[in-house]
């Protein structure tokens, strides 16, 4: 089984404002990505045994807002294959109520945060109710870390180092830093290395192969392959494209003396039971 811990669900462009749509053309260098989500397309570009964590996203600052009911409805069509996460924007009124409704009424099983896109830091004490709730309900929290194409989203809010303070205060919450903190991978690794319940995913990185090679070599040299989870960032890329890209990283080293990434560890990461790691294996 392959678990994709990072996949989006939304109506595009309906769930986004003009500002986001204008800037999204910069998402991938040289490629204009179709951000329309089609479940049949996702499945067609995946192995048959894939399980997928899906979420929308809420960030008023960056002109995106996907209601949790939309995510819950999407998951209800394929509950055997999909696991839904709720999302909140803590800069907006009513976010704590939305968090409780997403979990207790809609049955969503984790939380997706967009600190940079919404303009908040995850270690802000105003978010302590979220981290306490996640601890109480055993909800894993996946948060965006790293770069963006949205000009108004402050980079200061996305630095992986801010997760350190959260993990110190709330050590029982399972936290996943998206995109291996790209381009702050070293900082991301230094953060999750020291906290038993902090992880990172490799979503949306395979199409920058030389950078991903360096990032995973840091993972290898620190001996923390077990803290890295597979993810795609669909619709920005697919499962099969991600698998091909990750598995072929060593190919570009032919004719050099550069060290190779462990193919055994790469396969272990691809087939890691992330649902068990995150406490999501049950109903």
C-alpha positions in Angstrom: 0.0 0.0 0.0 1.1 3.6 -0.7 -0.2 6.4 1.4 -0.3 9.9 -0.1 -0.5 12.2 3.0 -0.8 15.4 1.0 -3.6 15.9 -1.6 -5.9 18.8 -2.2 -9.7 18.9 -2.9 -11.4 22.1 -4.1 -13.5 23.6 -6.9 -11.2 25.6 -9.1 -11.5 28.5 -9.6 -14.6 28.9 -7.5 -12.9 28.6 -4.2 -10.2 31.1 -5.0 -10.1 34.9 -5.5 -8.6 36.7 -8.5 -5.4 37.4 -6.7 -4.6 33.8 -6.1 -5.6 32.8 -9.6 -3.4 35.4 -11.2 -0.3 34.3 -9.2 -0.8 30.6 -9.5 0.8 30.6 -13.0 4.1 30.8 -11.1 3.5 27.6 -9.1 5.8 25.5 -11.3 8.6 26.9 -13.4 7.9 26.6 -17.1 4.6 24.8 -16.5 1.1 26.2 -16.2 -0.6 23.7 -13.9 -4.3 22.9 -14.2 -5.5 23.2 -10.6 -8.8 21.4 -11.3 -9.3 18.4 -9.0 -10.7 15.3 -10.7 -10.8 12.2 -8.6 -10.9 9.9 -11.6 -7.8 11.6 -13.0 -6.0 11.2 -9.6 -6.8 7.5 -9.5 -5.8 6.9 -13.1 -2.3 8.3 -12.2 -1.9 6.2 -9.1 -1.2 2.6 -8.2 -4.4 0.7 -7.4 -3.7 0.4 -3.6 -3.2 4.1 -2.8 -4.8 5.6 0.3 -5.0 9.4 0.3 -5.3 12.2 2.9 -7.2 15.1 1.4 -7.9 18.6 2.5 -9.0 22.0 1.3 -7.6 25.1 2.9 -8.6 28.4 4.4 -6.5 31.5 4.1 -8.4 34.8 3.6 -5.1 36.7 3.1 -4.3 34.7 0.0 -7.8 34.5 -1.5 -8.6 30.9 -0.9 -11.4 29.3 1.1 -12.6 25.7 0.9 -15.5 24.9 3.3 -14.9 21.7 5.4 -18.3 20.4 4.3 -17.0 20.3 0.7 -14.1 18.1 1.9 -16.4 15.9 4.0 -18.7 15.4 1.0 -15.8 14.5 -1.3 -14.5 11.9 1.2 -18.0 10.4 1.7 -18.0 9.2 -1.9 -14.8 7.1 -1.4 -14.4 6.5 2.4 -12.4 3.3 1.6 -9.7 5.3 -0.1 -9.9 8.9 1.3 -9.3 10.4 4.7 -10.3 14.0 5.2 -8.7 16.8 7.2 -10.4 20.0 8.3 -8.8 23.4 7.8 -9.0 26.7 9.8 -7.7 30.2 9.4 -7.0 31.4 13.0 -7.0 35.1 11.8 -10.7 34.9 11.2 -13.5 34.9 13.8 -15.2 31.6 14.5 -12.2 29.4 13.7 -12.5 27.4 17.0 -16.1 26.6 16.3 -15.2 25.6 12.7 -12.5 23.3 14.1 -14.9 21.6 16.5 -17.6 21.2 13.8 -15.1 19.8 11.3 -14.0 17.1 13.7 -17.2 16.4 15.8 -19.9 16.9 13.2 -18.2 16.2 9.8 -15.9 13.4 11.0 -12.7 14.9 9.6 -9.7 13.3 11.2 -6.9 15.8 11.1 -6.1 19.5 10.6 -4.5 21.3 7.7 -2.9 24.7 8.4 -1.6 27.4 6.0 0.4 29.7 8.2 2.1 31.7 5.5 -1.0 31.9 3.3 -3.1 33.2 6.1 -0.5 35.3 7.8 0.1 33.7 11.2 2.8 31.8 13.0 2.1 28.3 14.3 3.8 29.0 17.6 1.6 32.0 18.3 0.0 31.5 21.7 -3.4 32.4 20.3 -3.3 29.0 18.6 -2.8 27.1 21.9 -6.6 26.1 21.8 -5.9 24.4 18.5 -2.9 22.5 19.8 -4.8 21.5 23.0 -7.7 20.3 20.9 -5.5 18.3 18.6 -3.9 16.7 21.6 -7.3 15.9 23.2 -8.8 14.5 19.9 -5.6 12.9 18.7 -5.8 14.9 15.4 -2.6 15.0 13.3 -1.7 18.5 12.1 -0.2 19.0 8.6 1.0 22.5 8.0 2.5 24.2 5.0 6.2 25.0 5.4 8.4 26.5 2.7 8.0 28.6 -0.3 5.0 30.0 -2.2 4.1 31.9 -5.4 1.7 34.2 -3.5 3.3 37.6 -3.0 1.3 38.7 0.1 2.1 35.5 2.0 4.9 36.3 4.5 7.8 34.0 4.5 8.4 34.6 8.2 5.3 32.6 9.0 6.4 29.5 7.1 9.9 28.8 8.7 10.1 25.3 10.0 11.9 26.5 13.2 8.5 27.8 14.5 7.3 24.2 14.8 10.0 23.6 17.4 8.3 25.7 20.0 5.0 24.1 19.3 6.4 20.6 19.7 8.1 21.5 23.0 4.8 22.8 24.4 2.5 20.1 22.8 4.7 17.0 22.4 1.9 14.5 21.9 0.5 16.1 18.7 1.6 14.4 15.4 2.8 17.2 13.2 3.8 17.0 9.5 5.7 19.8 7.9 4.8 19.9 4.2 7.3 19.9 1.3 10.2 19.1 3.6 10.3 22.8 4.4 11.6 23.6 0.9 13.8 25.7 0.5 14.6 25.5 4.2 15.1 21.7 4.3 18.1 21.8 6.7 16.0 23.7 9.2 13.1 21.3 8.7 15.3 18.3 9.3 16.9 19.9 12.4 13.4 20.4 13.8 11.8 17.0 13.2 15.0 15.2 14.1 14.6 16.2 17.8 10.9 15.6 18.2 9.5 12.1 18.2 6.1 13.2 16.9 7.2 15.6 14.2 7.6 14.5 10.6 7.8 16.0 7.1 6.4 15.0 3.7 8.1 15.1 0.3 5.2 16.5 -1.7 5.7 18.7 -4.8 9.5 18.3 -4.7 10.4 15.7 -7.4 10.2 18.3 -10.2 13.2 20.0 -8.6 15.4 16.9 -8.7 18.8 18.3 -7.9 17.4 20.1 -4.8 15.5 17.1 -3.7 18.6 14.9 -4.0 20.5 17.3 -1.7 17.5 17.4 0.7 17.2 13.6 0.9 21.0 13.3 1.3 20.7 15.5 4.4 17.9 13.1 5.6 20.3 10.2 4.9 23.3 11.7 6.6 21.2 12.6 9.7 19.8 9.0 9.8 16.2 10.2 9.8 14.6 8.5 6.8 11.9 7.1 9.2 10.6 10.7 9.7 9.8 11.3 6.0 6.4 10.6 4.6 5.3 10.2 1.0 2.9 12.9 -0.5 2.1 14.4 -3.8 0.4 17.9 -3.5 -2.1 16.8 -6.2 -3.2 18.6 -8.5 0.2 20.2 -8.7 1.6 16.7 -9.6 0.4 13.0 -9.4 1.3 9.9 -7.5 2.9 8.1 -10.5 4.9 11.2 -11.5 6.1 11.6 -7.9 7.1 7.9 -7.6 9.0 8.1 -10.9 10.8 11.3 -10.0 11.9 10.1 -6.6 13.0 6.7 -7.8 15.1 8.2 -10.5 17.0 10.7 -8.4 20.2 8.6 -8.5 20.1 8.4 -12.3 21.5 12.0 -12.7 24.6 11.0 -10.7 25.9 8.6 -13.4 29.5 9.4 -14.2 30.1 11.2 -10.9 31.5 10.2 -7.5 28.6 11.8 -5.7 27.1 9.6 -3.0 23.9 7.7 -3.8 20.6 7.8 -2.0 19.7 4.5 -0.5 17.2 2.8 -2.8 16.1 0.6 0.1 15.3 3.7 2.2 13.5 5.3 -0.7 11.3 2.3 -1.1 10.6 2.2 2.6 9.5 5.8 2.5 7.3 5.2 -0.5 5.6 2.2 1.2 5.6 3.6 4.8 2.3 3.0 6.6 1.8 6.7 7.3 -1.8 6.0 8.5 -0.3 4.0 11.4 2.4 6.6 12.0 -0.3 9.3 12.3 -2.8 7.2 14.3 -5.3 7.1 11.4 -5.3 3.4 10.6 -8.7 2.7 12.3 -12.2 3.9 11.2 
